Amino acid sequence: MTSDLLTDTAAGLAARMAAREVSAREVVDAHLDRIEATDGDGTSDTDVHAFLTVVADTARRHADDVDQRRVTGRDLGPLAGVPLALKDLFTMRGAPTTVGSRILEGWVPPYDATVTEKLRAADVIVLGKTNMDEFAMGSSTENSAYGPTRNPWDLGRVPGGSSGGSAAAVAALQAPLSLGTDTGGSIRQPAALCGLVGSKPTYGAVSRYGMVAFASSLDQAGPFARSVTDAALLQSVIQGHDPRDSTSIDPVRVGRDLPDLLADLDAGVEGLTIGVVTELQGEGYEPGVLAAFEDSLRRFEALGATVVEASIPHASYGLPAYYLVAPSEASSNLARFDGVRYGLRVDAPTAEEMNAATRGAGFGPEVRRRIMIGTHALSSGYYDAFYNQASRVRRLIANDFATAFEQVDVLVSPTSPSVAFPLGDKTDDPLAMYLNDVATVPASLAGVPAVSVPNGRGAEGLPTGLQVMGPLLGDDRCFRVARALEADLGLDPVPSGANAVAPA
């Protein structure tokens, strides 16, 4: 029974609980036991170390409450009783929110993020807060102040980042669902490296209220799951207008509702035109990644889609533009961590010295690097040359996407240029690390939705991913195409191999 509870989909678990075949308490206990058996504290090379905080007592109380209300016939949500792992940059009353940084160590927020409220209202049960690259700055979850997370497919490799803890928790069968954030690929890249489905919604479809900011014009929350259906269900729960977030999409103002992500999920791809982005493949991509991608294109054609070449002409400028825009916004957002209002404080004789000492002790090297890049890009004499120029490139990329979607229904590319790489392999080479985002950054800059779906195995049998990008508010189309490929491939999402996490 325990193994079945761990390997079942979120939709499957929800159906079993609704039929009273199993209780929410049994499901939660099974996953808490799995966390205890496999997660560890990161000190052992067999630890996944996906979680920074586990709220076992809170989760059990919530599960008991769901079970009681089910017995009394109360209405419950479509994912009621399903466990979830929450990235440690969403505020949650009663639990620390560290953002993977020493500067917020021990801070317990007095309020819930909007997505946390939505999860509670839907009776999704939060098991705990997951590890991440500090302030979401990284592609490997090695920048966490609390140690790295390991990839459940190979414990000697990274899970991707910055949402690596959320991805690893789902891949390791510690939770059937998790939430991460995606600024330049931080959901999609870990999803690809961990053999999962990961979605970056249309910018503004999910509220950012209560989500500690990295780059406000790019950050977006989204789901991880072991199936497309589960990911679409979870995104349906968390999306929606929020007046507390000025960037939240208001259906009244835009003149259309957010898409129904489930209505056409199984409609297939017959009759659709799929555009292959020429700029997001080729040199720099591993042979196994490209082979899996080519196989996916053949499958789409066999399923009735028309596959054509498409171009995002300015995509090659995406990475440099992103690494000016995002650090600039980070420099501004992180100015609030000054040792005065909350979090870490290192005392010193003067306020200026205290501020410098606090930030020096509280921020890790990658965060300091990006703050310095951003501060320089925004400084007098450089603002036009750097930040403004990057913003112009961003607009050109958004225009490229809009033009492309006049000819095709979706765009596709590999999600990541490589499979998961060994821990420590790129930590001393920031540029090599940044190149992991080359395929995911353009969609982030344009604000369009994108879903990564497992599409095969690359080097050493490790997972690869295919990225499906849609027009603004075309999230449903992305899920539909991803679901068609998932159904045709029938890949097993449970990690395997000699170095994989212990089986359930």
Salt bridges, closest charged atoms under 4 A:
ASP8 OD2 - ARG16 NH1 3.00
ASP29 OD2 - ARG25 NE 3.12
ASP29 OD1 - ARG60 NE 2.82
ASP64 OD2 - ARG25 NH1 2.83
ASP65 OD2 - ARG69 NE 2.94
ASP88 OD1 - LYS129 NZ 2.92
GLU105 OE2 - ARG102 NH1 2.86
ASP112 OD2 - ARG93 NH1 2.80
ASP112 OD2 - ARG120 NE 2.74
GLU117 OE1 - ARG244 NH2 2.75
ASP123 OD1 - HIS62 NE2 3.13
ASP123 OD1 - ARG69 NH2 2.44
ASP154 OD2 - ARG157 NE 3.03
ASP182 OD1 - ARG188 NH2 2.88
ASP242 OD1 - ARG244 NE 3.37
ASP245 OD1 - ARG208 NH2 3.83
ASP266 OD1 - ARG483 NE 2.91
ASP295 OD1 - ARG298 NH2 3.94
ASP295 OD2 - ARG299 NE 2.82
ASP338 OD2 - ARG341 NH2 2.85
ASP347 OD1 - ARG345 NE 2.85
GLU366 OE1 - ARG369 NH1 2.23
GLU366 OE2 - ARG370 NE 2.67
ASP400 OD2 - HIS314 ND1 2.88
GLU460 OE2 - ARG157 NH2 2.89
GLU486 OE1 - ARG483 NH1 2.80
ASP488 OD2 - ARG299 NH1 2.79
